[in-house]
């Protein structure tokens, strides 16, 4: 029994590491922050909007410990920002590397060449889905254990 409880503690620690790592990646590792500094060929409005989504997602993932509902919103925003990153990356490959009009050709090129990057993207999606599910579980648990209004 004690061995089983040890594994549960390790799983809990791993969950904290996943949540904090994803929040730090969204907060500090977003490519939109780099676009805001130097690459002016892109629309500044969309760069600021995506940086805002990533920042709110990161803070939402961290505020999960106090308010699981905000963690739930942070998880949704994290999935949204990762999806936007993927679409932007495919568009960038299409415009700058392949010089083609086809989105499918760029997607095929990414699948053929950039398998390691796809693995990282899949890990990001998995971490965001894990954080979203964990926040949803904590929100439901909070709602169930809350005392009835009198």
C-alpha positions in Angstrom: 0.0 0.0 0.0 2.8 2.4 0.8 4.5 1.7 -2.5 1.2 2.6 -4.3 0.9 5.8 -2.4 4.5 6.6 -3.3 3.6 6.3 -7.0 0.6 8.7 -6.5 3.0 11.3 -5.0 5.3 10.9 -7.9 2.4 11.3 -10.3 1.3 14.5 -8.5 4.8 15.9 -8.7 5.0 15.1 -12.4 1.7 16.9 -12.9 3.1 20.0 -11.2 6.2 19.9 -13.3 4.1 19.5 -16.5 1.8 22.5 -15.5 4.7 24.8 -14.6 6.8 23.8 -17.6 3.9 24.5 -20.0 3.2 27.8 -18.3 6.9 28.8 -18.6 7.0 27.8 -22.2 4.0 29.9 -23.0 5.2 32.8 -21.0 8.9 33.0 -21.9 9.3 30.7 -25.0 6.6 32.1 -27.3 7.9 33.0 -30.7 5.5 36.0 -30.8 7.7 37.8 -28.2 10.5 37.5 -30.7 8.3 38.9 -33.5 7.4 41.9 -31.4 11.1 42.7 -31.1 12.5 42.3 -34.6 10.5 40.8 -37.5 8.3 43.7 -38.6 7.1 42.0 -41.9 4.3 40.4 -39.9 1.2 42.2 -38.5 1.9 43.6 -35.1 -1.7 43.3 -34.1 -1.8 39.5 -34.5 1.6 39.2 -32.7 0.3 41.2 -29.7 -3.0 39.2 -29.7 -1.1 35.9 -29.7 1.3 37.1 -27.0 -1.7 38.1 -24.9 -3.3 34.7 -25.4 -0.1 32.9 -24.4 0.4 35.2 -21.4 -3.2 34.7 -20.1 -2.9 31.0 -20.7 0.3 30.8 -18.6 -1.1 32.8 -15.7 -4.3 30.8 -15.9 -2.4 27.6 -15.7 -0.5 28.9 -12.6 -3.6 30.3 -10.9 -5.2 26.9 -11.1 -3.9 26.2 -7.6 -6.1 28.9 -6.2 -9.1 28.9 -8.6 -9.5 25.8 -10.8 -12.0 27.6 -13.1 -9.3 30.0 -14.2 -7.0 27.0 -14.7 -9.7 25.6 -17.0 -9.7 28.8 -19.0 -5.9 28.7 -19.1 -5.9 25.2 -20.4 -8.3 26.1 -23.2 -6.2 29.2 -24.1 -3.0 27.0 -24.1 -4.6 24.6 -26.6 -5.7 27.5 -28.7 -2.3 29.1 -28.7 -0.5 25.9 -29.6 -3.0 25.3 -32.4 -2.3 28.9 -33.7 1.4 28.2 -33.5 1.0 25.1 -35.6 -1.0 26.9 -38.2 1.4 29.8 -38.3 4.4 27.4 -38.7 2.7 25.7 -41.6 2.0 29.0 -43.2 5.6 30.2 -42.7 7.0 27.0 -44.3 4.5 27.6 -47.2 5.5 31.2 -47.7 9.2 31.3 -46.9 10.6 27.9 -47.7 8.4 26.4 -50.4 7.1 29.5 -52.1 3.9 27.8 -52.9 0.2 28.6 -52.5 -0.8 25.1 -51.2 -1.3 24.6 -47.5 -1.3 20.9 -48.1 2.1 20.9 -49.8 3.5 22.7 -46.8 1.9 20.3 -44.4 3.2 17.3 -46.4 6.7 18.9 -46.3 6.5 19.3 -42.5 5.4 15.7 -42.1 8.2 14.5 -44.3 11.1 16.6 -42.9 10.2 18.0 -39.5 9.2 14.8 -37.6 11.1 15.9 -34.4 9.2 19.2 -34.3 5.9 17.3 -34.7 6.8 15.2 -31.7 7.3 18.3 -29.6 4.0 19.8 -30.9 2.3 16.5 -29.9 3.9 16.8 -26.4 2.7 20.4 -26.1 -0.9 19.4 -27.0 -0.7 16.4 -24.6 0.5 18.7 -21.8 -2.2 21.2 -22.5 -4.9 18.6 -22.5 -3.5 17.1 -19.3 -3.6 20.5 -17.6 -7.1 21.2 -18.9 -8.4 17.8 -17.6 -6.7 18.3 -14.2 -8.2 21.8 -13.8 -11.6 20.4 -14.8 -11.2 17.6 -12.2 -10.2 20.1 -9.5 -13.2 22.4 -10.4 -15.7 19.5 -10.2 -14.1 18.4 -6.9 -14.4 22.0 -5.5 -18.1 22.1 -6.6 -18.9 18.8 -5.0 -17.2 19.6 -1.7 -18.6 23.1 -1.5 -21.2 23.4 1.3 -24.8 23.9 0.3 -26.1 27.5 0.4 -28.4 28.2 3.3 
